[in-house]
Amino acid sequence: RISLKYSRAIIDAIHSGELEKAEYASYGVFNLQIPKAVSNVPAKVLDPSQAWEGSAEEFGDTITKLARLFQANFKEYADKATPEIIAAGPQL
């Protein structure tokens, strides 16, 4: 969860065009692009691996578990999805 204060700062960055110009980092398994910086938002809020309170190994295990759960759940809908949508899902 993100505090309302940081959510508002992210929305402000969208409206001002800041996120359009931001530098992004690729977020592995989930193929997401995460901004490296947003005004008035701590980096720890933007990057789940920095906010994780367990070990790096536990974080990796949890990400893998979550990706597998997503893939298993998506099988029910895969026949209705385009190849592009399927490719956008988690990759293990």
C-alpha positions as MATLAB code, in Angstrom:
seq = 'RISLKYSRAIIDAIHSGELEKAEYASYGVFNLQIPKAVSNVPAKVLDPSQAWEGSAEEFGDTITKLARLFQANFKEYADKATPEIIAAGPQL';
ca = [
       0.000    0.000    0.000;
       1.088    3.521   -0.710;
       0.148    6.458    1.462;
      -2.254    9.008    0.035;
       0.526   11.610    0.173;
       2.728    9.574   -2.166;
      -0.177    8.545   -4.387;
      -0.992   12.205   -4.899;
       2.643   13.001   -5.681;
       2.666   10.273   -8.343;
      -0.582   11.600   -9.865;
       0.916   15.109   -9.842;
       3.979   13.732  -11.664;
       1.701   12.210  -14.293;
      -0.194   15.461  -14.805;
       2.934   17.608  -14.966;
       4.632   15.344  -17.504;
       7.417   14.444  -15.069;
       6.837   10.694  -15.499;
       6.915   11.002  -19.255;
      10.481   12.317  -18.992;
      11.589   10.041  -16.142;
      14.236    7.360  -16.316;
      12.825    3.876  -15.740;
      14.212    0.577  -14.480;
      12.962   -2.762  -15.752;
      11.339   -4.879  -13.078;
      12.277   -8.400  -14.062;
       9.730  -11.192  -13.787;
       6.719   -8.919  -14.202;
       8.177   -6.940  -17.113;
       7.205   -3.642  -15.501;
       8.920   -0.303  -15.924;
       9.313    1.541  -12.616;
      10.375    5.188  -12.474;
      13.711    5.577  -10.720;
      12.606    8.859   -9.150;
       9.404   10.845   -8.639;
       9.375   14.212   -6.888;
       8.302   13.945   -3.239;
       8.219   10.123   -3.303;
      10.954    8.086   -1.584;
      12.696    5.568   -3.857;
      11.758    2.879   -1.336;
       8.093    3.443   -2.202;
       8.714    3.047   -5.936;
      10.787   -0.141   -5.782;
       9.189   -3.090   -3.967;
      12.565   -4.757   -3.434;
      13.687   -1.751   -1.384;
      10.497   -1.754    0.687;
      10.719   -5.508    1.373;
      11.474   -6.164    5.030;
      12.757   -9.732    4.639;
      15.916  -11.020    3.016;
      16.705  -10.665   -0.680;
      16.269  -14.432   -1.014;
      12.792  -14.272    0.551;
      11.882  -11.444   -1.787;
      12.970  -13.461   -4.816;
      11.049  -16.509   -3.605;
       7.930  -14.407   -3.047;
       8.151  -12.807   -6.501;
       8.491  -16.258   -8.092;
       5.538  -17.586   -6.093;
       3.396  -14.586   -7.057;
       4.319  -14.968  -10.741;
       3.388  -18.658  -10.664;
       0.053  -17.862   -9.012;
      -0.626  -15.239  -11.682;
       0.237  -17.678  -14.472;
      -1.948  -20.424  -12.992;
      -4.894  -18.063  -12.611;
      -4.462  -16.643  -16.115;
      -4.723  -20.082  -17.743;
      -8.501  -19.762  -17.378;
      -8.461  -16.697  -19.662;
      -5.525  -17.430  -21.981;
      -7.719  -18.723  -24.806;
      -9.439  -15.312  -24.931;
      -6.210  -13.276  -24.896;
      -4.047  -12.071  -27.750;
      -0.423  -13.219  -27.977;
       0.648   -9.702  -26.956;
      -1.401   -9.883  -23.759;
      -0.046  -13.323  -22.938;
       3.540  -12.143  -23.561;
       2.994   -9.210  -21.183;
       2.426  -11.540  -18.232;
       5.078  -12.711  -15.783;
       8.029  -14.532  -17.315;
       9.859  -17.145  -15.253;
];
